[in-house]
Amino acid sequence: MRRFAELLDRLVLTPARNGKLRLLADYFKAVPDPDRGYALAALTGGLDFPSVKPAMLRALVSERMDEVLFAYSYDYVGDLAETISLVWPAPDVAEQDAPPLGTVVETLNRVSRSDAPTVMADLLDRLDPSARFALIKLATGGLRIGVSARLAKQALAAMGGKDIGEIEELWHGLDVPYEPLFAWLEGRAGKPESAARALFRPVMLAHPVGEGDLEKLDPTNYVAEWKWDGIRVQAVSEGGVKRLYSRTGDEISDAFPDLMDAIGEDIALDGELLVGDPREKTGSFSDLQQRLNRKSVSKRMLADYPVFMRCYDLLQRGDEDVRPRPFTERRALLHEVLPALDPRRFDLSPLVEFTDWAELEDRRSNPPHPVIEGVMLKRRDAAYLPGRPKGPWFKWKRDPFTVDAVLMYAQRGHGKRSSYYSDYTFGVWAGAEDDPQLVPVGKAYFGFTDEELKLIDKYVRDNTVERFGPVRSVRAEPGHGLVLEVAFEGLNRSTRHKSGVAMRFPRIARLRWDKPAAEADRIEALTALLAE
């Protein structure tokens, strides 16, 4: 357990990607089975302990220290696992042997919800602060140490001198603690053969169009297609087994039975998951959110928010892996296979006609549908390659929308920001011109620099009208108020907000000290966007 704790500590303190890769590869080489396999599962989100929840851990701490003192400590530290690991009043553990990681995982796998508090308390008593932190992160999930599942797999590839694509294609047919995988990587056994069907194929990703990139590209070598505002998915069917994956390889089939029932036989499709009926209407991302992160879905949800897949690419057809073929050939095959699928559940993402980059920029800036967030550029001769190779694919998103809004409320941040008012609610004017009222349209807590944060914090403290717990109401009337230029990706209608709209990904673009509050935007400027 202590070696795993040391790994987490070093990963947190190592910002460089290559440094993290070396740490992971060295750990996987040095640590024996099954501990390294369980560590890999923790890093890739492969462990789940339903008997251990944050609320239970808070209750354990409250039995051992003053609740108010813990609340202050948590507010200052900003991380539950780190706070508990530091304040836990455990006996001297210097002479005690910490249990191996494998023993901890197997114990937590077996423990019931009623016994979990006793088991966790015993483990916390036996560990030092660093290992307590690792234990709590392990038990509650979400390590947040700057290591993605793909980075962990990249470290495995480096350790064994393999291609990461091989590992990703094997991944969903392997079981924790991955002993056959490590045996293959170390040359002690052959490549694992998975009996699982409908496995995930590593997705191909695009680079954002940067300054000067288009000048180096010949537009005749590329095709463009709309970039839709849903979630990237992969639908796979093989031997009667049907699965739906997110772009990171997480299986999400159970949440979308309406789509799974319509997948054809022996096929692998890459595309965008959207809400609606492709023949009539494409819903917004807000509509899609109603279906996301659900383990099951009701009949009413299926009726109100049906999903479909807008297909971008074909990866497998029957026994043939078509990924090595050029994009234009794969596109032609897509035209052939889609008519056999349910048109309510699958359609083809249309191409965007253009002759030069100036024409495409005009189309990108004025898309025909509000659910379009830009365009994709794909080389006609490009194979479907895993990862993010530079050159074959580019994404060119539309410019963000902006609005001048007035700061209305501010709330203290968490952790390093706990002494600053860093979370802001802002609004625009509504009502009669001679008696305008501010209506909130969004909240944001990023986009500004550290220096700007200090300036806003001082403004909030100097202009507080009322306090509601950690929240301060700030002076905001036509003659007095701080105007913020807010950038956002789009709008959705909302019945939960007084303004009737909800922003997507709002962030503070700049502070408008030069603009009087009376000249901030009105709600009509936002509702006009919804009407487009």
C-alpha positions in Angstrom: 0.0 0.0 0.0 2.9 2.3 0.8 4.4 1.9 -2.7 1.1 2.8 -4.3 0.9 5.8 -2.0 4.4 6.9 -3.0 3.4 6.6 -6.6 0.4 8.8 -6.2 2.5 11.4 -4.3 5.1 11.5 -7.0 2.5 11.7 -9.8 0.8 14.6 -8.1 4.1 16.5 -7.9 5.2 15.7 -11.4 3.6 18.0 -14.0 5.4 16.8 -17.1 3.8 14.1 -19.1 7.0 12.2 -19.9 7.9 12.3 -16.2 4.6 10.7 -15.3 5.1 8.0 -18.0 8.5 7.1 -16.5 7.1 6.9 -12.9 4.3 4.6 -14.1 6.5 2.4 -16.2 9.0 2.0 -13.4 6.2 1.2 -10.9 4.7 -1.5 -13.2 8.2 -3.1 -13.7 9.1 -3.1 -10.0 5.9 -4.0 -8.3 4.7 -7.7 -8.4 1.3 -9.1 -9.3 -1.4 -8.6 -8.3 -0.6 -5.2 -6.7 0.4 -3.6 -9.9 -2.7 -4.9 -11.7 -4.9 -3.4 -9.0 -3.0 -0.1 -9.2 -3.5 -0.1 -13.0 -7.3 -0.7 -12.4 -7.4 2.2 -10.0 -5.6 4.5 -12.5 -8.0 3.5 -15.3 -11.2 3.6 -13.4 -11.6 -0.1 -13.2 -12.4 -0.4 -9.5 -15.7 0.3 -7.8 -16.4 -0.1 -4.0 -20.1 0.7 -3.5 -19.9 0.2 0.2 -17.5 3.2 0.7 -18.9 6.7 0.2 -17.7 10.2 1.0 -20.6 10.7 3.4 -19.5 7.6 5.4 -16.0 8.9 5.7 -17.2 12.3 6.9 -19.2 10.5 9.6 -16.1 8.6 10.6 -14.1 11.8 11.0 -16.9 13.5 13.0 -16.6 10.7 15.6 -13.0 11.5 16.1 -12.7 15.3 16.0 -14.8 18.4 16.2 -17.1 18.8 13.2 -16.6 22.6 13.0 -12.8 22.2 13.1 -13.0 19.6 10.3 -15.2 21.9 8.2 -12.6 24.6 8.5 -9.8 22.2 7.7 -11.7 20.9 4.6 -12.4 24.4 3.4 -8.8 25.3 3.7 -7.3 22.1 2.2 -9.9 21.8 -0.5 -9.7 18.0 -1.0 -11.7 15.5 1.2 -9.1 12.7 1.0 -6.2 15.0 1.8 -8.0 16.6 4.7 -9.0 13.2 6.3 -5.5 11.8 5.8 -4.0 14.8 7.7 -6.4 15.2 10.5 -7.1 11.5 11.2 -6.1 10.9 14.9 -4.3 7.6 14.4 -1.8 5.9 16.7 1.9 5.7 15.8 2.1 3.5 12.7 5.8 3.6 12.2 6.3 0.0 13.4 3.2 -1.4 11.8 3.2 -3.2 8.4 0.8 -1.6 6.0 -1.3 -4.2 4.1 -0.4 -4.8 0.5 -2.6 -3.0 -2.1 -4.0 -6.3 -3.3 -5.2 -7.2 0.2 -6.9 -3.8 0.6 -8.7 -4.1 -2.7 -9.9 -7.6 -2.0 -11.1 -6.5 1.4 -13.0 -3.6 0.1 -14.5 -5.8 -2.6 -16.0 -8.1 0.0 -17.0 -5.7 2.7 -20.7 -5.0 3.2 -22.2 -1.5 3.7 -22.8 -2.1 7.4 -19.2 -3.3 8.0 -17.5 -0.7 5.8 -17.1 2.0 8.5 -15.3 -0.4 10.8 -13.1 -1.8 8.1 -12.1 1.7 6.8 -11.4 3.0 10.3 -9.1 0.0 11.0 -7.3 0.6 7.7 -6.9 4.3 8.4 -5.5 3.5 11.9 -2.8 1.3 10.3 -1.6 3.7 7.7 0.5 6.9 7.7 -1.0 10.1 6.2 0.4 9.5 2.7 -1.1 6.0 2.6 -4.4 7.2 4.1 -4.7 9.6 1.2 -4.0 6.8 -1.3 -6.6 4.6 0.5 -9.4 7.2 0.4 -8.7 8.0 -3.2 -8.7 4.3 -4.1 -11.9 3.7 -2.2 -13.9 6.7 -3.5 -12.5 6.8 -7.0 -11.5 9.9 -9.0 -7.8 10.0 -8.2 -7.3 13.4 -9.8 -3.6 13.1 -10.1 -3.2 14.1 -13.8 -3.1 10.6 -15.2 -5.7 9.6 -17.8 -6.5 6.0 -18.6 -4.8 6.4 -21.9 -1.6 7.7 -20.2 -1.5 4.6 -18.0 -1.9 2.4 -21.1 0.9 4.4 -22.8 3.1 3.6 -19.8 2.3 -0.1 -20.3 3.2 0.2 -24.0 6.5 1.8 -23.1 7.2 -0.9 -20.4 6.7 -3.7 -22.9 7.8 -2.1 -26.1 4.3 -2.5 -27.6 2.0 -0.3 -29.6 -0.6 1.3 -27.5 -3.2 0.4 -30.1 -2.7 -3.3 -29.4 -3.3 -2.7 -25.7 -6.4 -0.6 -26.2 -7.9 -3.2 -28.5 -7.3 -5.9 -25.9 -8.4 -3.9 -23.0 -12.1 -4.7 -22.7 -11.4 -8.4 -22.9 -9.1 -8.4 -19.9 -10.0 -8.8 -16.3 -8.5 -7.1 -13.2 -5.7 -7.6 -12.0 -4.5 -8.1 -15.6 -1.9 -10.8 -15.0 -1.9 -12.2 -18.6 -1.4 -8.7 -19.9 1.7 -8.2 -17.7 3.0 -11.6 -18.6 2.8 -10.7 -22.3 4.4 -7.3 -21.8 7.3 -8.9 -19.9 7.8 -11.6 -22.6 6.8 -14.4 -20.3 3.7 -15.4 -22.4 2.1 -14.8 -25.7 -0.4 -12.0 -26.5 -3.6 -12.6 -24.6 -6.5 -13.9 -26.7 -9.8 -12.4 -25.7 -12.9 -14.4 -26.0 -15.0 -11.2 -25.6 -16.8 -9.9 -28.7 -17.6 -6.3 -29.9 -14.5 -4.8 -28.4 -13.6 -1.1 -28.5 -11.4 0.3 -31.2 -9.1 3.2 -30.2 -10.6 6.4 -31.6 -8.9 8.8 -34.0 -8.8 12.4 -32.7 -8.2 15.8 -34.3 -5.9 18.7 -33.6 -7.4 22.2 -33.3 -6.7 24.5 -36.1 -3.9 26.8 -34.9 -2.7 30.1 -36.2 -1.1 29.6 -39.6 -2.1 25.9 -39.9 -4.5 26.4 -42.9 -1.9 28.3 -44.8 0.2 25.1 -44.9 -2.7 22.9 -46.1 -4.0 22.4 -49.7 -7.8 22.6 -49.4 -8.2 20.1 -52.3 -6.6 17.4 -50.1 -9.3 17.7 -47.5 -13.0 17.2 -47.0 -15.0 19.0 -44.4 -17.9 17.8 -42.3 -20.0 19.4 -39.6 -18.9 18.9 -36.0 -22.0 18.2 -34.0 -22.5 19.1 -30.4 -23.2 15.7 -28.8 -20.8 13.1 -27.4 -18.5 11.0 -29.6 -19.4 7.3 -29.5 -18.5 4.0 -31.1 -21.2 1.4 -31.8 -20.0 -2.1 -32.3 -21.8 -5.4 -33.1 -20.1 -8.8 -33.4 -21.5 -12.3 -33.3 -24.8 -11.1 -31.7 -23.0 -9.0 -29.1 -23.7 -5.2 -29.3 -21.9 -2.5 -27.3 -21.8 1.3 -27.2 -18.6 3.0 -26.1 -17.7 6.5 -25.2 -14.6 8.0 -26.9 -12.5 7.0 -23.9 -13.6 3.3 -24.1 -16.2 3.3 -21.3 -19.1 1.0 -22.1 -22.4 3.0 -22.0 -24.7 0.4 -23.6 -27.2 0.1 -20.7 -28.1 3.8 -20.8 -29.1 3.7 -24.5 -31.2 0.5 -25.2 -33.1 2.3 -28.0 -29.9 2.7 -30.0 -28.5 -0.8 -29.1 -31.6 -2.5 -30.4 -31.1 -0.9 -33.8 -27.4 -1.7 -34.4 -26.8 -4.0 -37.4 -24.8 -7.2 -37.5 -21.0 -7.3 -37.5 -20.2 -3.6 -37.9 -18.3 -0.9 -36.0 -19.4 2.7 -36.4 -17.8 5.9 -35.2 -20.1 9.0 -34.8 -21.9 11.5 -32.6 -24.7 10.6 -30.1 -27.5 13.1 -30.4 -31.1 13.4 -29.3 -34.1 13.5 -31.7 -35.0 12.0 -35.0 -32.5 12.6 -37.7 -35.3 12.8 -40.3 -37.0 15.7 -38.5 -35.2 17.3 -35.6 -31.8 17.3 -33.8 -32.1 18.2 -30.1 -29.6 20.3 -28.1 -26.9 19.1 -25.9 -29.1 20.0 -23.0 -31.6 17.4 -24.2 -28.8 14.9 -24.5 -27.8 15.6 -20.9 -31.1 14.1 -19.8 -29.9 10.7 -21.0 -26.3 10.8 -19.9 -24.8 9.2 -16.8 -27.8 6.9 -16.2 -27.6 3.3 -15.3 -31.1 2.7 -16.5 -33.7 4.7 -18.4 -37.5 4.9 -18.1 -40.0 4.4 -20.9 -41.0 8.1 -20.6 -37.3 9.1 -21.0 -37.0 6.9 -24.1 -40.1 8.6 -25.5 -39.2 12.2 -24.6 -35.5 12.0 -25.5 -34.9 9.4 -28.1 -31.3 9.2 -29.3 -29.7 8.5 -32.6 -26.1 8.3 -34.0 -24.9 10.6 -36.7 -22.2 8.5 -38.3 -18.7 9.9 -39.1 -16.8 6.8 -40.0 -16.8 3.0 -40.6 -14.2 0.9 -38.7 -15.3 -2.6 -39.4 -17.6 -4.3 -41.9 -18.1 -8.0 -41.5 -14.7 -9.7 -41.2 -12.8 -6.7 -42.7 -11.0 -4.1 -40.6 -11.5 -1.1 -42.9 -9.5 1.4 -40.8 -6.4 1.1 -43.1 -8.4 2.3 -46.1 -8.4 6.0 -47.1 -11.2 8.2 -45.7 -12.9 8.5 -49.1 -13.2 4.7 -49.4 -14.5 4.3 -45.8 -17.0 7.1 -46.6 -18.2 5.2 -49.7 -18.7 2.1 -47.6 -20.7 4.0 -45.1 -23.1 5.0 -47.9 -23.5 1.3 -48.6 -24.2 0.1 -45.1 -26.4 2.8 -43.6 -29.5 2.1 -45.7 -29.8 -1.2 -44.0 -30.0 0.4 -40.5 -33.0 2.1 -38.9 -33.2 5.6 -40.2 -34.6 6.8 -36.9 -31.4 5.7 -35.2 -28.6 6.2 -37.7 -27.8 8.7 -40.4 -24.7 10.1 -42.2 -23.0 13.3 -41.1 -23.2 15.5 -44.2 -20.1 17.0 -45.9 -19.6 20.7 -46.2 -19.0 22.0 -49.7 -16.1 24.5 -50.1 -13.5 25.6 -52.6 -11.1 27.5 -50.3 -10.5 28.2 -46.7 -12.2 31.6 -46.8 -15.4 30.0 -48.0 -15.2 27.3 -45.3 -14.6 29.9 -42.7 -17.8 31.7 -43.7 -19.7 28.4 -43.5 -18.1 27.6 -40.1 -19.1 31.0 -38.7 -22.7 30.6 -40.0 -23.7 26.9 -39.6 -27.2 25.8 -40.7 -28.1 24.3 -37.3 -27.5 25.5 -33.7 -26.3 22.0 -32.6 -23.3 22.5 -34.9 -20.1 23.7 -33.1 -17.8 23.9 -36.0 -16.3 21.8 -38.8 -13.9 18.8 -39.1 -11.2 18.7 -41.8 -10.1 15.2 -42.9 -7.5 14.3 -45.4 -9.0 12.3 -48.3 -6.3 9.7 -48.2 -6.0 9.4 -44.4 -6.3 6.0 -42.7 -8.1 5.7 -39.4 -5.3 6.0 -36.9 -5.6 5.7 -33.1 -4.7 8.7 -31.0 -4.2 12.3 -32.3 -1.7 12.2 -35.2 -0.9 15.7 -36.5 -2.0 16.4 -40.0 -4.8 14.0 -41.1 -7.6 15.5 -39.0 -8.3 19.0 -37.8 -11.2 20.5 -35.8 -12.2 24.1 -36.4 -14.7 25.2 -33.9 -16.9 28.2 -34.3 -15.9 31.3 -32.3 -17.5 31.5 -28.8 -20.5 33.8 -28.2 -19.9 36.7 -25.8 -22.2 38.9 -23.7 -21.6 41.8 -21.3 -23.2 40.8 -18.0 -23.4 42.4 -14.6 -21.9 40.7 -11.5 -24.7 39.8 -9.1 -23.4 37.3 -6.6 -20.0 35.9 -5.5 -19.1 32.9 -3.5 -15.8 31.8 -1.8 -13.8 29.3 -3.7 -12.4 26.0 -2.4 -8.8 24.9 -1.5 -6.3 27.5 -2.7 -9.1 29.9 -3.5 -10.9 29.5 -0.1 -9.8 33.0 0.9 -11.1 34.6 -2.3 -14.5 35.2 -3.8 -13.9 33.4 -7.0 -17.3 31.9 -8.1 -19.5 34.4 -9.8 -23.1 34.6 -10.8 -23.9 37.3 -13.4 -27.0 38.6 -15.2 -28.4 40.8 -18.0 -31.1 43.4 -18.0 -34.8 42.4 -18.5 -38.1 44.2 -18.2 -39.1 47.8 -19.2 -36.4 50.2 -20.3 -37.3 52.7 -17.6 -37.3 50.0 -14.9 -34.9 47.3 -15.8 -34.2 44.2 -13.6 -31.3 41.9 -13.6 -32.0 38.2 -14.3 -29.2 35.7 -13.8 -28.0 33.9 -16.9 -24.9 32.0 -15.7 -22.2 31.1 -13.3 -18.4 31.0 -13.9 -15.3 30.4 -11.9 -12.5 30.5 -14.4 -11.2 32.5 -17.4 -9.6 35.2 -15.3 -5.9 35.6 -14.2 -4.7 35.6 -10.6 -4.4 39.4 -10.7 -7.9 39.8 -12.0 -9.1 37.5 -9.3 -7.7 39.8 -6.7 -9.3 42.8 -8.3 -12.8 41.2 -8.4 -12.4 39.9 -4.8 -11.7 43.4 -3.6 -14.6 44.8 -5.6 -16.9 42.1 -4.0 -15.8 43.0 -0.5 -16.1 46.7 -1.1 -19.6 46.4 -2.7 -21.4 43.7 -0.6 -25.1 44.4 -0.1 -26.2 41.2 1.7 -24.7 37.9 2.8 -26.3 34.5 2.5 -23.9 32.0 4.2 -20.8 31.8 1.9 -22.5 33.9 -0.8 -22.4 37.7 -1.1 -24.9 39.8 -3.0 -23.1 42.6 -4.8 -24.3 46.1 -5.7 -25.8 45.8 -9.2 -28.0 48.5 -10.5 -27.9 50.6 -13.7 -25.8 53.3 -12.0 -23.4 51.0 -10.2 -22.1 47.5 -11.0 -19.1 45.5 -12.4 -19.6 44.4 -16.0 -18.0 41.1 -17.1 -17.5 40.0 -20.7 -18.6 36.4 -20.6 -17.7 33.9 -23.3 -19.9 30.8 -23.8 -20.4 28.0 -26.4 -24.1 28.1 -26.7 -27.5 28.5 -25.1 -30.3 26.2 -24.1 -33.8 27.0 -22.9 -34.3 26.4 -19.2 -37.3 26.3 -16.9 -35.0 26.3 -13.9 -33.6 29.8 -14.5 -35.6 33.0 -14.1 -34.1 34.3 -17.4 -35.3 31.2 -19.3 -31.9 30.4 -20.7 -28.8 28.4 -19.6 -25.3 28.9 -20.9 -22.9 26.2 -22.0 -19.4 26.4 -20.7 -19.5 30.1 -19.5 -16.1 31.7 -18.6 -15.0 35.2 -17.8 -13.3 36.6 -20.9 -12.3 40.0 -19.5 -13.3 42.7 -17.0 -15.2 45.7 -18.5 -14.1 48.4 -16.1 -14.7 50.8 -19.0 -18.4 50.0 -19.4 -21.2 51.3 -17.2 -23.6 48.7 -15.8 -26.5 50.4 -17.5 -24.9 49.5 -20.9 -24.6 45.8 -20.2 -26.6 43.5 -22.6 -30.3 42.8 -22.3 -32.0 39.4 -22.3 -33.2 40.0 -25.8 -29.6 39.6 -27.0 -29.6 36.1 -25.7 -33.1 35.0 -26.7 -32.2 36.1 -30.2 -29.5 33.5 -30.3 -32.0 30.8 -29.4 -34.3 31.9 -32.2 -31.5 31.5 -34.8 
